[in-house]
């Protein structure tokens, strides 16, 4: 289940994490935020943000669509 999608494709570090933090700030506890990012640095950055914020990193996977490859990170805040 996805509650919020943050499309950070095309944005470079640290913007994907900043966008995640902004979405998490206004989300109710238990909300699943999915971050889409093309920046490889987002993978370890989002994992680190989850550890620092006690959020649950549900899943991270690289995938692709007609626009190209991107990271899909699911975070429960």
Order of alpha helices (4+ residues) and beta strands (2+ residues): beta-alpha-beta-alpha-beta-beta
